């Protein structure tokens, strides 16, 4: 058996979708274990772009089984849109290929409404996507959430909805001064979703247990990034769930001792969407050049918002490796740096108390940080056709080797373009 977990090693948008799609060819089962439709994975295959928000990226590979785990919060309308989109591209999405955990929580209309109302009240302080992700996780922790098992049982769904809606409408009308939501309208809408989704809902934990016993190769698809983790990220500018490898254990029901490799995916530079600290951010012309470098620019797959761009931050990457147990790296968008000269990398922070080479988790220190950079010459040539590490320009190889030396983790996958085949693989992660 072999279990590989992929995690974002920065603030999300690291190119996970493409790498997960690439690794899915070697896997038997692909599991999405956390998050919701507040993030997207973009995959380009033969010039066709696919964006997934909930369904695992492995669905594009025939005969692979894809699982939406219990740690995911699901907007039924969104997952059905994704199913319909796949069907329109002649991708088979029957229940034998897509399985949804009955223990996954459902995003309800009041979650999305409250998300938007709170963002308006605070002036967008946290920069949420207003898709109800945070409020859904809040209800999960408060034990008033509605799960997929509940959704597909009409009697239980109405009972739990009535209880939750009584509380939510009081909050919506009294605190925010908005109109109350109507129970019958929600029941009608969500009953239609339930009818279509019912065949997909099952005990995914049991299915994975059986699959592990049968020596199946399992790929866990992480969403967002380590620096957005609710515990270890740049709090409070974080998401509502665990984005590190440990989240796969609870969000997919995979025992920790079963995990073989943890692949941290990082861009060759740094990006961020929304508010929050960003020590190496470039706000001038250089930042704009990074944003538009390469065939695919830096714009959010979910929101379309332009990403903030800056140089690679090795302080943060070392931190992500430490808290996430990362033992292999994937470097994405190396091709984009060919247009930048010189290339800079942050190797340490200068603080009033001295040098800091790893982040200590204290987000209050960011306004005191001065990044310390090392400069590298660019290779100034197109590397999108390179498929072996040995064939990269020496400047590009030196850049990757420097990252490996500074982090102590091998870069086993290098992406040199957005297409599936524009990938350099230096190690079989599923090797037993």
PyMOL commands that set and color helices and strands:
alter all, ss='L'
color gray80, all
select helices_A, chain A and resi 16-24+57-60+76-88+109-122+133-142+148-151+154-174+183-200+204-213+226-228+246-252+256-258+285-292+314-324+334-339+363-368+389-391+394-407
alter helices_A, ss='H'
color red, helices_A
select strands_A, chain A and resi 2-8+29-32+41-45+48-52+65-68+73-74+98-101+105-106+201-202+217-221+261-267+270-272+308-310+312-313+328-332+343-351+354-356+370-376+411-415+423-425
alter strands_A, ss='S'
color yellow, strands_A
deselect
rebuild
show_as cartoon
